[in-house]
Amino acid sequence: MPGENLSRDEAHERAALLSVDGYEVVLDLRSAVGDSDEPVRTFRSVTTIRFRRTGEGTSTFADLIAPSVNAVTLNGRSLDPAVVFDGARITLDGLADENELVVDAQCAYSRTGEGMHRFVDPEDGEVYLYTQYEPADARRVYANFEQPDLKAPYRFAVTAPEGWTVWSNGAGEQDAEGVWRFAETAPISTYITCVVAGPYHYVTDNYTRGDLEIPLGAMCRKSLAKHFDADDVFLVTKQGFDFFHDNFDYPYPFGKYDQAFVPEYNLGAMENPGMVTFREEYIYRGKVTQAAYESRANVILHEMAHMWFGDLVTMVWWDDLWLKESFADFMGSFANAEATRFTNSWVTFANNRKAWAYRADQLPSTHPVTADIRDLEDAKLNFDGITYAKGASVLKQLVAYAGRDAFLEGARRYFKRHAYGNTRLADLLAILEETSGRDMKAWAKSWLQTSGVNSLTPSVTYDAEGRITELAVLQEGDELRPHRAAVGLYRLSGGELVRYARAEADITGARTVVTELAGEEKPDLVLVNDDDLTYCKIRFDEGSLATLRAHLGDITDPLARALCWSALWNLTRDGLMPARDFVSVALAFAGRETDIGVLQMVHGWAKSAVTLYAAPAWREEGGRLLAEGGLRELRVAEPGSEHQLTWARFFAATASAEADFQLLEGLLDGTAKIDGLDVDQELRWALLSPLAVHGRADEARIGAELALDDTATGKRHQTRLLASRPSAAVKAQAWAQVVESDALSNALVEATIAGFVQPSQRELIAPYAEKYFAAIERLWGERSIQIGIDVVRGLFPGLQDRPETLAATDAWLSEHASAAPALRRLVLEARDDLARALRAQDCDGRVAE
């Protein structure tokens, strides 16, 4: 990635020098189809930028990453590309007050999901294109000023292969010459411009609200059309528009609203105004649980919220990325809970999204929600659990602190005051102070400008009659914050653990007494942060912890139950609860969990407890217990239910004994049957996976499965399973394909890494620890940022969980002090995960002593 970075200081200097009046981008994508004798397949991109000089200075630069530039013209003056273009920037000297820059370039199609991604469908040979830019890959498609605060209107014109349809941010139509021409956009940032092109299956609908009419579209590859439930996508879309119009009082400002589900997508989705893109895995090829539909709805609503938070009003620089991502993450759950059928979305948020935040906030790379983003590499890594989930959690706390009405009125004023502009933290705080009457600067200092997560623990004393004399909440952490939190008291009644008292309080400092609960009868469980109003790690007193070990499944409220599961998992990760104890609780109560999303999280945590946090000597027994428990619950689950499907997948993922493998083989070949379990193609791959990992399915068997599912998804499954086989030769080939070659697409890189790293093959992949540290700096310099992140994270030798690996990591960090900061951050994070695993294993091992 040498030469492709852009610093914050450079961006600020350029923004002070110029303003952009408009772009005209002309793309010729006919080269996407047919054979190519080019070493890198390219397309022609001609960009005209009109801009004004508004500051001191006569030179600047435009951004472009392209194999070659045919011509550069500035104000009618021809510039020699060999002199002014260095592969990433075009030097522009002699600026006038008003300027016109024309750049004619050959840009490359991408196989990494960055820029103009090109995909060939193995099922029918059709070619599909889409763009993905955030944070700074529009420059791979057209010349521009690649920073969020240089907004401008855009006109796109695209020539495409015959029979194709092309979409962009604005409405478009094909002219008599066959060129697709698109309406000029409102002023937007480079990273949210978009082009989608190909023989996509396209479905239309309309949203109407008074005089406002929004044309709706949804698309996917033709070969996925038979699985595409566009009606449900449109249903959630319309519910979202109703919710946001009701609460934002600002009409959707970007005309039409298309949603494209595209292949080999690196992200969940991207908020390009009028042309939102999603990973096509949100089109379900087989039976999935309601949690999957809830997740898709949440993403649809998250991206829709961005139309206002991020697209209409955009951050000045990536320091304030949270101004869009935290709000969209919060509003996605908010809208899901209040406007759709997924009324328990706050349970999912508490159990799933916050787990992501808690992990990120305890890494050495933790940062305030408003981060210090020095350059684009920093920005790429800050699309993380803090910017999204912690920021959303903080906003949930803000709603409790300032009030819902004040929060939403602040949003309404924010949109109207800063429409089509760029903002910083101070702009939002000023408005929230107006609407809430609160001191938002002090709140922001505690919650947005400091890092780390607090722990809240109840401390209770009782009188001789067993009534509470004092209940205090103890706060720990580097930064003690003000929390608006609820404390719930629960007791066993008729076999159920139910809440009988609750009090809200402002938790400040190291110790806060909750006076309202004095005099209450002794509880069986004290739940701090009941109703999940704040962002914290929940701790328990000894009596409450004993209650959960014996009665977690008896908690009737799904949110309270989810909070307790999450709290026990945090105790396990922190080395305060033995991993085998968490496994025991999971095996005792997961079968009674009614919320399918929570159950899936508990399954994942239980597997991680055995793989990462259990003492090595207990791993085999722990794995056996999980498989036995999974099979037991599978057999008693309601036939045909989503719980049955979830337990089937869990059993397959934990299978390790001969009898387990025989059952999986029987389910695949039809000689075994579990009443109500529909073994569709996606489930077949899940059942086949452990057979490949344990040497029961060879290349021919995996190939036979691909013959049944010769699709893009099937190819990814096949690639993963081939790399997962327990063979030294297989591992060597997989390593070479990922580390020594860049021939694989982003999706197949991901699949190969997933297959290579198997917990049951620790010894087999041990030799690659040394190779990893020898390769990563070279690889980081040669690959795109996204592929670099995937490989450095994915191949870190975390399964070599012993002090020697920790020492090797420290040695690399010491010897590579000048390596790219983003690369060092990835290694530091992986080191922290490894050190955490060793501490937790030590905790678990002490149980056996």
Salt bridges, closest charged atoms under 4 A:
GLU4 OE1 - ARG140 NH2 3.18
GLU10 OE1 - ARG89 NH2 2.81
ASP21 OD1 - ARG52 NE 2.91
GLU24 OE2 - ARG50 NH1 3.47
ASP28 OD2 - ARG30 NH2 2.62
ASP63 OD2 - ARG14 NH2 2.77
ASP97 OD1 - ARG53 NH2 2.64
ASP104 OD2 - ARG44 NH2 2.49
ASP121 OD2 - ARG221 NH1 2.58
GLU123 OE2 - LYS226 NZ 3.97
GLU126 OE2 - LYS222 NZ 2.84
GLU134 OE2 - LYS324 NZ 2.64
ASP137 OD1 - ARG140 NE 2.69
ASP175 OD2 - ARG181 NE 2.74
GLU184 OE2 - ARG155 NE 3.57
ASP205 OD2 - LYS238 NZ 2.97
ASP229 OD2 - ARG296 NH2 2.71
ASP232 OD2 - ARG296 NH2 2.98
ASP232 OD1 - ARG341 NH1 2.97
ASP242 OD1 - ARG209 NH1 3.56
ASP246 OD1 - ARG209 NH2 2.55
ASP249 OD2 - LYS416 NZ 2.79
ASP258 OD2 - LYS256 NZ 2.77
GLU264 OE1 - HIS117 NE2 2.75
GLU271 OE1 - HIS306 NE2 3.73
GLU271 OE2 - LYS324 NZ 2.63
GLU280 OE2 - ARG221 NH2 2.66
GLU281 OE1 - ARG279 NE 3.30
GLU281 OE2 - ARG716 NH2 3.04
GLU303 OE2 - HIS302 NE2 3.98
ASP319 OD2 - ARG8 NH1 2.59
GLU325 OE1 - HIS302 NE2 3.21
GLU325 OE1 - HIS306 NE2 3.05
GLU325 OE2 - LYS324 NZ 2.53
ASP329 OD1 - HIS302 ND1 3.41
ASP329 OD1 - ARG353 NH2 2.67
GLU338 OE2 - ARG404 NH1 2.67
ASP361 OD2 - LYS390 NZ 2.91
ASP372 OD1 - ARG8 NH1 2.75
ASP378 OD2 - ARG374 NE 2.71
ASP384 OD2 - HIS367 NE2 2.74
ASP384 OD2 - ARG825 NH2 3.07
GLU409 OE1 - ARG412 NE 3.03
GLU409 OE2 - ARG413 NE 2.90
GLU433 OE1 - LYS441 NZ 3.38
GLU434 OE1 - ARG413 NH1 3.10
GLU434 OE2 - ARG417 NH1 2.89
GLU470 OE1 - ARG511 NH2 2.41
GLU504 OE1 - ARG484 NE 3.18
GLU504 OE2 - ARG502 NH2 2.97
ASP506 OD1 - ARG484 NH1 3.27
GLU521 OE2 - ARG467 NH2 3.85
GLU521 OE1 - ARG491 NH1 2.87
ASP530 OD2 - ARG499 NH1 2.80
ASP531 OD2 - ARG499 NH1 3.36
ASP531 OD2 - ARG502 NE 2.59
ASP532 OD1 - LYS354 NZ 2.52
ASP554 OD2 - HIS551 ND1 2.82
ASP554 OD1 - ARG592 NH2 2.45
ASP574 OD2 - LYS537 NZ 2.66
ASP574 OD2 - ARG539 NH2 2.71
ASP574 OD1 - ARG836 NH1 2.79
ASP581 OD2 - ARG549 NH1 2.95
GLU593 OE1 - ARG561 NE 2.85
GLU628 OE2 - ARG624 NH1 3.03
GLU658 OE1 - ARG696 NH1 2.50
GLU665 OE1 - ARG696 NH2 3.11
GLU682 OE2 - ARG285 NH2 2.34
GLU682 OE1 - HIS717 NE2 3.35
GLU705 OE2 - ARG684 NE 2.68
GLU705 OE1 - ARG701 NH1 3.06
ASP709 OD2 - ARG285 NH2 2.80
GLU740 OE1 - ARG778 NH2 3.67
GLU777 OE1 - HIS816 NE2 3.58
GLU782 OE1 - ARG778 NH1 2.95
ASP801 OD2 - ARG619 NH2 2.38
ASP801 OD2 - ARG762 NH2 3.24
ASP810 OD1 - ARG831 NE 2.45
GLU829 OE1 - ARG793 NH2 3.89
GLU829 OE2 - ARG825 NE 2.97
ASP833 OD2 - ARG359 NH2 2.40
ASP842 OD2 - ARG846 NH1 2.53
ASP844 OD2 - ARG580 NH2 2.89
